[in-house]
């Protein structure tokens, strides 16, 4: 957890702090931070990673307010699933759940993740979003890449929280069936058997 925060949050802020004084002194500049769709939507098993991206979203929003009077614009790039090694690396960290109650669900999630990766976008969509943010006369606060990811934001905002939570549990196989809880004896069942 600390390592992810060191890289994703503190590292990003250290780099930003190094460049801001020059931008402020010349009265112009542009900060472009790479967040994630996971900075606005939390996925099962990715709470730590998603929380670092939520932090980047909040820090970037505050920085955008604070730097505008100095002529410095701040934009966020929010990638979805991109064809890189990220997904394989992230999913490999799920092996820590192998000896827990989450093992069956995590195994299914890994399979689904490999399948979903087939629909990942090429990294060029992120490069294009960054180029757009850099080249725009009036850059937007957020660039979602690929654009189709707007659909998930719309769904999450339109659906009641209870329905969205149900959908996220289904995605993560966090159901009694997915966790094999129906077949696992509970303490009361064990006592009754004795």
C-alpha positions as a printed NumPy array, in Angstrom:
array([[  0.   ,   0.   ,   0.   ],
       [  2.76 ,   2.443,   0.932],
       [  4.67 ,   1.621,  -2.25 ],
       [  1.64 ,   2.396,  -4.397],
       [  1.089,   5.704,  -2.604],
       [  4.783,   6.575,  -2.878],
       [  4.714,   6.055,  -6.641],
       [  1.224,   7.118,  -7.667],
       [  0.627,  10.013,  -5.277],
       [  3.797,  11.305,  -3.614],
       [  5.953,  10.741,  -6.705],
       [  3.468,  12.629,  -8.875],
       [  3.282,  15.523,  -6.403],
       [  7.079,  15.724,  -6.047],
       [  7.487,  16.058,  -9.82 ],
       [  4.696,  18.637,  -9.97 ],
       [  6.256,  20.677,  -7.148],
       [  9.584,  20.685,  -8.961],
       [  8.091,  22.337, -12.073],
       [  5.406,  24.633, -10.647],
       [  7.665,  27.503,  -9.465],
       [  8.972,  28.084, -13.025],
       [  5.468,  27.954, -14.467],
       [  4.216,  30.42 , -11.867],
       [  7.118,  32.801, -12.449],
       [  6.547,  32.916, -16.213],
       [  2.747,  33.103, -15.796],
       [  2.017,  30.085, -17.997],
       [  2.178,  26.329, -17.891],
       [  0.294,  23.103, -18.106],
       [  0.191,  20.19 , -15.687],
       [ -1.177,  16.922, -17.082],
       [ -1.663,  14.128, -14.583],
       [ -2.508,  10.568, -15.542],
       [ -5.2  ,   9.169, -13.298],
       [ -7.512,   6.32 , -14.287],
       [-11.133,   5.405, -14.753],
       [-10.369,   3.785, -11.388],
       [ -9.982,   7.269,  -9.946],
       [-13.724,   7.734, -10.251],
       [-15.03 ,   4.166,  -9.986],
       [-13.801,   1.634,  -7.45 ],
       [-13.383,  -1.955,  -8.587],
       [-13.374,  -5.043,  -6.383],
       [ -9.881,  -6.042,  -5.208],
       [ -8.363,  -2.723,  -6.329],
       [ -9.23 ,  -0.526,  -3.344],
       [ -5.636,   0.549,  -2.691],
       [ -4.83 ,   1.278,  -6.347],
       [ -8.166,   3.029,  -6.864],
       [ -7.649,   5.126,  -3.729],
       [ -4.327,   6.403,  -5.103],
       [ -6.101,   7.445,  -8.288],
       [ -8.909,   9.096,  -6.296],
       [ -6.152,  11.038,  -4.505],
       [ -4.711,  12.156,  -7.851],
       [ -8.174,  13.3  ,  -8.929],
       [ -8.653,  15.382,  -5.765],
       [ -5.135,  16.827,  -5.788],
       [ -5.438,  17.724,  -9.471],
       [ -8.822,  19.383,  -8.955],
       [ -7.466,  21.479,  -6.08 ],
       [ -4.333,  22.331,  -8.058],
       [ -6.474,  23.419, -11.011],
       [ -8.333,  25.898,  -8.774],
       [ -5.143,  27.14 ,  -7.131],
       [ -2.993,  27.517, -10.247],
       [ -5.472,  29.132, -12.637],
       [ -4.79 ,  32.691, -11.368],
       [ -1.121,  32.097, -12.271],
       [ -1.911,  31.021, -15.836],
       [ -1.241,  27.337, -15.149],
       [ -3.814,  24.819, -16.419],
       [ -4.231,  21.371, -14.872],
       [ -5.797,  18.442, -16.723],
       [ -6.371,  14.795, -15.911],
       [ -6.074,  11.9  , -18.331],
       [ -8.339,   9.022, -17.277],
       [ -7.408,   5.795, -19.082],
       [ -9.607,   2.729, -19.09 ],
       [ -8.252,  -0.726, -19.919],
       [ -5.153,  -0.164, -22.03 ],
       [ -3.096,  -2.898, -23.688],
       [ -0.07 ,  -2.867, -21.367],
       [  1.354,  -5.163, -18.711],
       [ -0.63 ,  -3.323, -16.023],
       [ -3.575,  -5.718, -15.884],
       [ -1.379,  -8.827, -15.701],
       [  0.738,  -7.231, -12.969],
       [ -2.293,  -6.042, -11.012],
       [ -4.051,  -9.394, -11.224],
       [ -0.897, -11.268, -10.206],
       [ -1.088,  -9.437,  -6.879],
       [ -4.376, -11.188,  -6.228],
       [ -2.457, -14.4  ,  -5.478],
       [ -2.246, -13.156,  -1.888],
       [ -5.883, -14.24 ,  -1.539],
       [ -5.156, -17.862,  -2.558],
       [ -5.528, -19.232,   0.961],
       [ -8.5  , -17.085,   1.956],
       [-12.261, -17.264,   1.508],
       [-11.799, -15.069,  -1.572],
       [ -9.796, -17.723,  -3.474],
       [-12.619, -19.05 ,  -5.699],
       [-13.829, -15.557,  -6.602],
       [-10.32 , -14.28 ,  -7.297],
       [ -9.575, -17.245,  -9.579],
       [-12.694, -16.461, -11.633],
       [-11.847, -12.756, -11.634],
       [ -8.389, -13.508, -13.041],
       [ -9.943, -15.494, -15.894],
       [-12.421, -12.696, -16.622],
       [ -9.612, -10.133, -16.515],
       [ -7.644, -12.027, -19.173],
       [-10.756, -12.136, -21.356],
       [-11.473,  -8.401, -20.836],
       [ -7.887,  -7.565, -21.763],
       [ -8.666,  -8.731, -25.317],
       [-10.86 ,  -5.635, -25.629],
       [ -8.212,  -3.254, -24.282],
       [ -7.348,  -0.136, -26.228],
       [ -3.938,   0.565, -27.687],
       [ -1.703,   2.934, -25.7  ],
       [ -1.926,   5.406, -28.597],
       [ -5.344,   6.539, -27.293],
       [ -3.624,   7.829, -24.155],
       [ -0.889,   9.54 , -26.163],
       [ -3.589,  11.237, -28.266],
       [ -5.478,  12.373, -25.155],
       [ -2.278,  13.837, -23.705],
       [ -1.489,  15.56 , -27.023],
       [ -5.001,  17.   , -27.074],
       [ -4.605,  18.326, -23.516],
       [ -1.212,  19.821, -24.378],
       [ -2.315,  21.384, -27.658],
       [ -5.694,  22.718, -26.605],
       [ -6.014,  26.475, -26.222],
       [ -8.473,  25.889, -23.384],
       [ -7.77 ,  22.4  , -22.01 ],
       [-10.543,  20.444, -20.336],
       [-10.256,  19.311, -16.732],
       [-10.61 ,  15.64 , -17.758],
       [ -9.885,  13.545, -20.836],
       [-11.365,  10.05 , -20.705],
       [ -9.533,   7.626, -22.98 ],
       [-10.911,   5.87 , -24.832],
       [-14.034,   8.009, -25.098],
       [-16.282,   4.933, -24.777],
       [-15.466,   4.796, -21.05 ],
       [-17.908,   7.659, -20.551],
       [-20.622,   4.985, -20.644],
       [-19.415,   3.439, -17.373],
       [-19.405,   6.855, -15.687],
       [-22.938,   7.466, -16.895],
       [-24.11 ,   4.061, -15.649],
       [-22.516,   4.559, -12.234],
       [-24.175,   7.949, -11.832],
       [-27.624,   6.855, -13.049],
       [-27.961,   3.571, -11.194],
       [-28.944,   3.574,  -7.523],
       [-25.974,   2.753,  -5.281],
       [-27.522,  -0.554,  -4.227],
       [-27.811,  -1.654,  -7.88 ],
       [-24.282,  -0.459,  -8.72 ],
       [-22.913,  -2.32 ,  -5.684],
       [-24.706,  -5.483,  -6.838],
       [-23.128,  -5.116, -10.293],
       [-19.639,  -4.627,  -8.81 ],
       [-20.085,  -7.69 ,  -6.588],
       [-21.09 ,  -9.683,  -9.675],
       [-18.026,  -8.414, -11.578],
       [-15.797,  -9.502,  -8.685],
       [-17.672, -12.795,  -8.149],
       [-18.394, -11.576,  -4.631],
       [-21.571, -13.581,  -4.204],
       [-22.31 , -16.589,  -2.029],
       [-22.031, -18.752,  -5.135],
       [-18.831, -17.051,  -6.345],
       [-17.224, -17.401,  -2.92 ],
       [-18.584, -20.959,  -2.498],
       [-20.24 , -19.889,   0.751],
       [-23.249, -22.125,   0.167],
       [-21.029, -25.215,   0.376],
       [-18.809, -23.989,   3.221],
       [-19.986, -25.217,   6.62 ],
       [-20.736, -22.364,   8.981],
       [-19.859, -22.489,  12.688],
       [-23.526, -23.156,  13.597],
       [-23.669, -26.043,  11.095],
       [-20.455, -27.514,  12.478],
       [-21.777, -27.342,  16.071],
       [-25.072, -28.937,  15.037],
       [-23.188, -31.782,  13.348],
       [-21.211, -32.453,  16.53 ]])
